[in-house]
Amino acid sequence: MASPRLETYCCPNRDAATQLVMSFQPQVFCGVCIGSASASLLLTILQLLPKKGQSLRTMPKASSSSTILLLISVCDILGGSGVIFRSSVWLGFPGFVANISVANGTDVWPSAFCVGSAMWIQLLYSAGFWWLFCYAVDSYLVVRRSAGLSTIVLYHMMAWGLAVLLCVEGVALLYYPSLSSCERGLEHAIPHYITTYAPLLLVLVVNPILFRRTVSAVASLLKGRQGIYTENERRLGMEIQMRFFKIMLVFIVCWSSNIINESLLFYLEMQPDINEMPLKNIRSAALITWIIMGVLNPMQGFLFTLAFYGWTGWRVDLKWQKREIPWESMSSSTVGENDYPSPVNYQSNVHDSKKISTTDSQQTDEAISMLSEGNTSGDDRVTRSSPIYQGW
């Protein structure tokens, strides 16, 4: 799981709320984290591997959207690996874990492990948040024809740069002046929690807005292609809208428990004594959401692949042969319009107009293909003749 409480626990003078959740059934909690992260890791890799009897989602020149989706999965895989490693050490070496953040301790390895593993998990999941935000931005720019592979460098700088900057800054403020004597107090820890949850809240607030604008722009593109909005165009627009809905649904399901848990723990921290009887229900709710976080946070990787590509099946093909996705025609009228040759007696201005129209149609189809890439369940797809629609 990914929570700023992991870093807070490394302080010897940790707050009572952090001590409450971290000391609640640690063996059970670590076992839950290992089981959830392992299942998600294996299923995510299975989803991404090529399958026998199916076309690979490969492109001669990968789009920025497909690259971003792959990087999101990579962040989830690496973050899940960190969860498995950290929980395995906590479960297998309780004596080693008992020395974590002991004041005036001479062994620095337990504290180093505590900080390093917590930062690894937090950094990878934070980077995944930033990449998900970049995906929403890229989807909007693609339909506006303002994005491409050239922008992927900017996305790398923003996602990795901001993730590292916020993670290091938050941890540095939390452990000031040193790990063995970090200051105690809610005001001192707030910057760390802000830098942790800022990208998560950004995705929750901004991504739905960008996705909604993208869907509206897609509808305008499809209408403008032929001047009409047929059933095929309507169906493709609904598929893209459904993909965005699934992405946000997975994100909300996997991370809403973190927000609820953190709100409850902050409320407990502001109480003079968190062990008072009137706070029993609050403590129980915090512990329940803590266990739920251990289950849902690592499962994000697998659930995202379902939202991106659907279920790809069990039969793995390790030959890595490149094949072409059997894209069906998005619109039979479009195929017919592009397949028929122009009469030789057309005037030059009519021929130029036809060429511009064909170019605009190809650009529109390219943008739609990037948004619907990986989704092969629909009945209507973009034209197969264009090389941009050969799968990754």
GIURNOR-V483615 format. One record per residue. N is the residue number from 1. RES is the residue in one small letter. D_CENTER is the distance of its C-alpha to the mean C-alpha in Angstrom with 1 decimal. Layout:
n=[N	N]
res=[RES	RES]
d_center=[D_CENTER	D_CENTER]
This chain:
n=[1	2	3	4	5	6	7	8	9	10	11	12	13	14	15	16	17	18	19	20	21	22	23	24	25	26	27	28	29	30	31	32	33	34	35	36	37	38	39	40	41	42	43	44	45	46	47	48	49	50	51	52	53	54	55	56	57	58	59	60	61	62	63	64	65	66	67	68	69	70	71	72	73	74	75	76	77	78	79	80	81	82	83	84	85	86	87	88	89	90	91	92	93	94	95	96	97	98	99	100	101	102	103	104	105	106	107	108	109	110	111	112	113	114	115	116	117	118	119	120	121	122	123	124	125	126	127	128	129	130	131	132	133	134	135	136	137	138	139	140	141	142	143	144	145	146	147	148	149	150	151	152	153	154	155	156	157	158	159	160	161	162	163	164	165	166	167	168	169	170	171	172	173	174	175	176	177	178	179	180	181	182	183	184	185	186	187	188	189	190	191	192	193	194	195	196	197	198	199	200	201	202	203	204	205	206	207	208	209	210	211	212	213	214	215	216	217	218	219	220	221	222	223	224	225	226	227	228	229	230	231	232	233	234	235	236	237	238	239	240	241	242	243	244	245	246	247	248	249	250	251	252	253	254	255	256	257	258	259	260	261	262	263	264	265	266	267	268	269	270	271	272	273	274	275	276	277	278	279	280	281	282	283	284	285	286	287	288	289	290	291	292	293	294	295	296	297	298	299	300	301	302	303	304	305	306	307	308	309	310	311	312	313	314	315	316	317	318	319	320	321	322	323	324	325	326	327	328	329	330	331	332	333	334	335	336	337	338	339	340	341	342	343	344	345	346	347	348	349	350	351	352	353	354	355	356	357	358	359	360	361	362	363	364	365	366	367	368	369	370	371	372	373	374	375	376	377	378	379	380	381	382	383	384	385	386	387	388	389	390	391	392]
res=[m	a	s	p	r	l	e	t	y	c	c	p	n	r	d	a	a	t	q	l	v	m	s	f	q	p	q	v	f	c	g	v	c	i	g	s	a	s	a	s	l	l	l	t	i	l	q	l	l	p	k	k	g	q	s	l	r	t	m	p	k	a	s	s	s	s	t	i	l	l	l	i	s	v	c	d	i	l	g	g	s	g	v	i	f	r	s	s	v	w	l	g	f	p	g	f	v	a	n	i	s	v	a	n	g	t	d	v	w	p	s	a	f	c	v	g	s	a	m	w	i	q	l	l	y	s	a	g	f	w	w	l	f	c	y	a	v	d	s	y	l	v	v	r	r	s	a	g	l	s	t	i	v	l	y	h	m	m	a	w	g	l	a	v	l	l	c	v	e	g	v	a	l	l	y	y	p	s	l	s	s	c	e	r	g	l	e	h	a	i	p	h	y	i	t	t	y	a	p	l	l	l	v	l	v	v	n	p	i	l	f	r	r	t	v	s	a	v	a	s	l	l	k	g	r	q	g	i	y	t	e	n	e	r	r	l	g	m	e	i	q	m	r	f	f	k	i	m	l	v	f	i	v	c	w	s	s	n	i	i	n	e	s	l	l	f	y	l	e	m	q	p	d	i	n	e	m	p	l	k	n	i	r	s	a	a	l	i	t	w	i	i	m	g	v	l	n	p	m	q	g	f	l	f	t	l	a	f	y	g	w	t	g	w	r	v	d	l	k	w	q	k	r	e	i	p	w	e	s	m	s	s	s	t	v	g	e	n	d	y	p	s	p	v	n	y	q	s	n	v	h	d	s	k	k	i	s	t	t	d	s	q	q	t	d	e	a	i	s	m	l	s	e	g	n	t	s	g	d	d	r	v	t	r	s	s	p	i	y	q	g	w]
d_center=[14.3	13.3	16.0	18.3	21.1	20.6	21.9	24.5	25.9	27.0	29.5	32.9	33.5	30.4	30.6	31.7	28.6	26.5	29.4	29.4	26.0	25.9	29.4	28.8	29.2	27.4	28.3	26.9	23.7	23.2	24.0	21.5	18.7	20.0	20.3	16.9	15.2	17.7	17.3	13.5	14.1	17.0	15.6	12.5	15.1	17.4	15.1	14.7	18.4	21.0	23.1	26.9	28.3	25.2	24.4	21.8	19.0	20.5	21.7	24.6	22.7	18.9	17.4	15.0	12.6	12.8	12.4	9.2	7.8	9.6	8.5	4.8	6.9	9.4	7.8	7.3	10.8	12.3	11.2	12.6	15.6	16.3	16.4	18.8	20.9	21.3	22.1	24.4	26.4	26.7	27.9	30.1	31.7	32.5	35.2	32.9	30.5	33.5	34.3	31.0	31.8	35.5	37.5	39.8	38.6	39.6	36.8	33.9	31.8	30.5	29.4	27.9	25.9	24.8	23.6	22.2	20.1	18.8	17.9	16.2	13.9	13.3	12.9	10.2	8.0	9.1	8.5	4.7	5.5	8.0	6.5	4.8	8.3	9.9	8.9	10.7	13.4	13.9	14.3	16.9	18.6	18.9	20.9	22.8	23.5	22.6	19.8	19.9	19.4	21.3	18.6	16.1	18.2	17.7	13.9	14.3	16.8	14.8	11.5	13.5	16.5	15.3	13.3	16.6	18.8	17.6	17.3	20.8	22.3	21.3	22.6	25.7	26.6	26.1	28.3	30.9	33.7	32.8	31.0	34.3	35.3	32.2	33.3	32.8	32.1	29.4	29.9	29.2	25.9	24.6	23.4	21.3	19.6	19.2	17.5	15.1	14.3	14.6	11.1	10.0	13.0	12.5	9.4	11.6	14.6	14.1	11.5	13.9	16.7	15.4	14.5	18.0	19.7	18.2	19.5	22.8	23.0	22.4	25.3	27.5	26.8	27.8	30.8	31.9	31.9	35.0	35.9	35.1	32.2	32.9	31.4	29.4	27.8	27.2	25.6	23.2	22.2	21.6	19.4	17.1	17.3	16.5	13.4	12.1	13.5	11.8	8.2	9.6	11.6	9.2	7.5	11.1	12.5	10.5	11.0	14.2	16.3	15.5	16.8	19.8	20.5	20.6	22.8	25.2	25.4	26.2	28.8	30.3	30.5	32.5	35.1	38.1	37.8	34.7	37.0	39.1	39.7	38.5	35.0	34.8	32.6	30.1	30.0	29.6	26.6	25.0	25.5	24.3	21.0	20.8	21.2	18.7	16.0	17.1	16.5	13.3	11.1	11.4	11.2	7.5	7.4	10.4	9.8	6.8	9.5	12.0	10.5	10.3	13.6	15.3	17.3	18.6	21.4	23.0	25.3	24.0	25.7	25.8	28.2	25.4	27.6	26.4	27.1	26.9	24.9	27.6	26.5	28.9	30.4	28.6	32.0	35.3	37.0	34.7	35.4	39.1	39.1	37.6	39.6	43.0	44.7	46.2	50.0	51.8	53.9	51.0	51.6	49.6	48.0	47.0	45.5	43.5	42.2	41.2	39.4	37.4	36.5	35.4	33.2	31.6	31.0	29.4	27.1	26.1	25.5	23.4	21.1	20.9	20.4	17.3	15.7	17.0	16.4	15.8	17.2	20.7	21.8	23.4	27.1	27.1	25.5	26.3	29.4	29.6	32.1	29.7	28.2	24.8	24.3	24.7	21.5	19.2]
